[in-house]
Amino acid sequence: MQRWSSQPIPVPAVDDAPWERADLEFEGVEHDGPSYAVAVFLNNPDVADDAADDTPGFAGRFTVFAHGDCWGDAGHCEPTGEPISAFDRRPLHPLTPIDITVEITEALQALGAVDEVTVTALAWSSEPDKREDVLRFARLTLITYDPPATL
C-alpha cells in the first residue's frame, strides 16, 4: 500500500452564494505497470491503511486499469509525446498519462468552512510484490463550480 499526502490546498472563499460542486483533478496519472485502486481522504493525513468509506474525511475512490508489463522492443512502451502536426490523426500512445476526476462535493462540505484542505491518497497495487509506488501523477488541482446564474 502506498500513502501520499498533499501540501495544504486553498479552498475558494464562499461569499453569499457557495460553490455548487467540487472536484479533485489528478493530472498526468501514469498507468504503466500493475493496475491499482486509490481511496481519497480530506484533512485526515493519519488515516489508517485499512480505512473504510465511513472514515472521517473519506472523499471517494478511483481505479486505474493499467498497462501491465511491457513486452515490446526498447522504446515500445515510451509515450511518444505530442502529435507531429495539427493534421496528425493517429491516436495517442496507449501509455500517454491520463487525467482522473474525483467528485468530492459532499466530503468538502462536511468539513465546514475551511480555508485549506489536505488530500491523502491510499493506493493499493494489484501486484504489490512487483510494485508498491503505483500512484504517480504530475499535479493535483481542486476545482469548485459556482451555481448557475439566474436571469
Contacts in CASP RR format, 6 or more apart in sequence:
PFRMAT RR
TARGET T0000
AUTHOR 0000-0000-0000
METHOD contacts of the structure
MODEL  1
MQRWSSQPIPVPAVDDAPWERADLEFEGVEHDGPSYAVAVFLNNPDVADD
AADDTPGFAGRFTVFAHGDCWGDAGHCEPTGEPISAFDRRPLHPLTPIDI
TVEITEALQALGAVDEVTVTALAWSSEPDKREDVLRFARLTLITYDPPAT
L
1 49 0 8 1.000
1 122 0 8 1.000
1 123 0 8 1.000
1 124 0 8 1.000
1 125 0 8 1.000
1 128 0 8 1.000
1 132 0 8 1.000
2 122 0 8 1.000
2 123 0 8 1.000
2 124 0 8 1.000
2 125 0 8 1.000
2 132 0 8 1.000
2 133 0 8 1.000
2 134 0 8 1.000
2 135 0 8 1.000
3 49 0 8 1.000
3 120 0 8 1.000
3 121 0 8 1.000
3 122 0 8 1.000
3 123 0 8 1.000
4 120 0 8 1.000
4 121 0 8 1.000
4 123 0 8 1.000
4 135 0 8 1.000
5 45 0 8 1.000
5 118 0 8 1.000
5 119 0 8 1.000
5 120 0 8 1.000
5 121 0 8 1.000
6 118 0 8 1.000
6 119 0 8 1.000
6 120 0 8 1.000
6 140 0 8 1.000
7 118 0 8 1.000
8 116 0 8 1.000
8 117 0 8 1.000
8 118 0 8 1.000
9 116 0 8 1.000
9 117 0 8 1.000
9 118 0 8 1.000
9 119 0 8 1.000
9 140 0 8 1.000
9 142 0 8 1.000
10 115 0 8 1.000
10 116 0 8 1.000
10 142 0 8 1.000
11 108 0 8 1.000
11 114 0 8 1.000
11 115 0 8 1.000
11 116 0 8 1.000
11 117 0 8 1.000
11 142 0 8 1.000
11 144 0 8 1.000
12 19 0 8 1.000
12 144 0 8 1.000
13 115 0 8 1.000
14 113 0 8 1.000
17 146 0 8 1.000
17 147 0 8 1.000
18 147 0 8 1.000
19 144 0 8 1.000
19 145 0 8 1.000
19 146 0 8 1.000
19 147 0 8 1.000
20 105 0 8 1.000
20 145 0 8 1.000
20 146 0 8 1.000
20 147 0 8 1.000
20 148 0 8 1.000
21 103 0 8 1.000
21 105 0 8 1.000
21 144 0 8 1.000
21 145 0 8 1.000
22 103 0 8 1.000
22 104 0 8 1.000
22 105 0 8 1.000
22 108 0 8 1.000
22 109 0 8 1.000
22 142 0 8 1.000
22 143 0 8 1.000
22 144 0 8 1.000
22 145 0 8 1.000
23 101 0 8 1.000
23 102 0 8 1.000
23 103 0 8 1.000
23 104 0 8 1.000
23 142 0 8 1.000
23 143 0 8 1.000
23 144 0 8 1.000
23 145 0 8 1.000
24 40 0 8 1.000
24 59 0 8 1.000
24 101 0 8 1.000
24 102 0 8 1.000
24 104 0 8 1.000
24 119 0 8 1.000
24 140 0 8 1.000
24 141 0 8 1.000
24 142 0 8 1.000
24 143 0 8 1.000
25 99 0 8 1.000
25 100 0 8 1.000
25 101 0 8 1.000
25 140 0 8 1.000
25 141 0 8 1.000
25 142 0 8 1.000
25 143 0 8 1.000
26 62 0 8 1.000
26 99 0 8 1.000
26 100 0 8 1.000
26 101 0 8 1.000
26 102 0 8 1.000
26 137 0 8 1.000
26 140 0 8 1.000
27 97 0 8 1.000
27 99 0 8 1.000
27 137 0 8 1.000
27 138 0 8 1.000
27 139 0 8 1.000
27 140 0 8 1.000
27 141 0 8 1.000
28 97 0 8 1.000
28 98 0 8 1.000
28 99 0 8 1.000
28 137 0 8 1.000
28 138 0 8 1.000
28 139 0 8 1.000
29 64 0 8 1.000
29 97 0 8 1.000
29 98 0 8 1.000
29 99 0 8 1.000
29 100 0 8 1.000
29 135 0 8 1.000
29 136 0 8 1.000
29 137 0 8 1.000
30 97 0 8 1.000
30 136 0 8 1.000
30 137 0 8 1.000
31 64 0 8 1.000
31 65 0 8 1.000
31 66 0 8 1.000
31 67 0 8 1.000
31 95 0 8 1.000
31 97 0 8 1.000
31 98 0 8 1.000
32 66 0 8 1.000
32 67 0 8 1.000
32 68 0 8 1.000
32 70 0 8 1.000
32 77 0 8 1.000
32 95 0 8 1.000
33 66 0 8 1.000
33 67 0 8 1.000
33 68 0 8 1.000
33 69 0 8 1.000
33 130 0 8 1.000
33 131 0 8 1.000
33 134 0 8 1.000
34 66 0 8 1.000
34 68 0 8 1.000
34 125 0 8 1.000
34 126 0 8 1.000
34 127 0 8 1.000
34 130 0 8 1.000
34 131 0 8 1.000
34 134 0 8 1.000
35 63 0 8 1.000
35 64 0 8 1.000
35 65 0 8 1.000
35 66 0 8 1.000
35 68 0 8 1.000
35 125 0 8 1.000
35 126 0 8 1.000
36 63 0 8 1.000
36 64 0 8 1.000
36 66 0 8 1.000
36 123 0 8 1.000
36 124 0 8 1.000
36 125 0 8 1.000
36 126 0 8 1.000
36 134 0 8 1.000
36 135 0 8 1.000
37 61 0 8 1.000
37 62 0 8 1.000
37 63 0 8 1.000
37 64 0 8 1.000
37 123 0 8 1.000
37 124 0 8 1.000
37 126 0 8 1.000
38 61 0 8 1.000
38 62 0 8 1.000
38 63 0 8 1.000
38 64 0 8 1.000
38 121 0 8 1.000
38 122 0 8 1.000
38 123 0 8 1.000
38 124 0 8 1.000
38 135 0 8 1.000
39 51 0 8 1.000
39 53 0 8 1.000
39 58 0 8 1.000
39 60 0 8 1.000
39 61 0 8 1.000
39 121 0 8 1.000
39 122 0 8 1.000
40 58 0 8 1.000
40 59 0 8 1.000
40 60 0 8 1.000
40 61 0 8 1.000
40 62 0 8 1.000
40 102 0 8 1.000
40 104 0 8 1.000
40 119 0 8 1.000
40 120 0 8 1.000
40 121 0 8 1.000
41 47 0 8 1.000
41 51 0 8 1.000
41 55 0 8 1.000
41 57 0 8 1.000
41 58 0 8 1.000
41 59 0 8 1.000
41 119 0 8 1.000
41 120 0 8 1.000
41 121 0 8 1.000
41 122 0 8 1.000
42 57 0 8 1.000
42 59 0 8 1.000
42 104 0 8 1.000
42 107 0 8 1.000
42 108 0 8 1.000
42 111 0 8 1.000
42 117 0 8 1.000
42 118 0 8 1.000
42 119 0 8 1.000
42 120 0 8 1.000
43 57 0 8 1.000
43 111 0 8 1.000
43 114 0 8 1.000
43 117 0 8 1.000
43 118 0 8 1.000
44 55 0 8 1.000
44 56 0 8 1.000
44 57 0 8 1.000
44 120 0 8 1.000
45 118 0 8 1.000
45 120 0 8 1.000
47 55 0 8 1.000
47 57 0 8 1.000
47 120 0 8 1.000
47 122 0 8 1.000
48 55 0 8 1.000
49 122 0 8 1.000
51 58 0 8 1.000
51 122 0 8 1.000
52 58 0 8 1.000
53 60 0 8 1.000
53 61 0 8 1.000
57 107 0 8 1.000
57 110 0 8 1.000
57 111 0 8 1.000
58 107 0 8 1.000
59 102 0 8 1.000
59 104 0 8 1.000
59 107 0 8 1.000
59 108 0 8 1.000
59 119 0 8 1.000
60 102 0 8 1.000
60 103 0 8 1.000
60 104 0 8 1.000
60 107 0 8 1.000
61 102 0 8 1.000
62 100 0 8 1.000
62 102 0 8 1.000
64 98 0 8 1.000
64 100 0 8 1.000
64 134 0 8 1.000
66 134 0 8 1.000
67 77 0 8 1.000
67 94 0 8 1.000
67 95 0 8 1.000
70 76 0 8 1.000
70 77 0 8 1.000
77 95 0 8 1.000
78 93 0 8 1.000
78 95 0 8 1.000
79 92 0 8 1.000
79 93 0 8 1.000
79 95 0 8 1.000
79 96 0 8 1.000
79 97 0 8 1.000
80 93 0 8 1.000
81 92 0 8 1.000
81 93 0 8 1.000
81 96 0 8 1.000
83 90 0 8 1.000
83 92 0 8 1.000
97 137 0 8 1.000
97 138 0 8 1.000
108 117 0 8 1.000
111 117 0 8 1.000
117 142 0 8 1.000
119 140 0 8 1.000
121 135 0 8 1.000
123 134 0 8 1.000
123 135 0 8 1.000
125 131 0 8 1.000
125 132 0 8 1.000
125 134 0 8 1.000
END
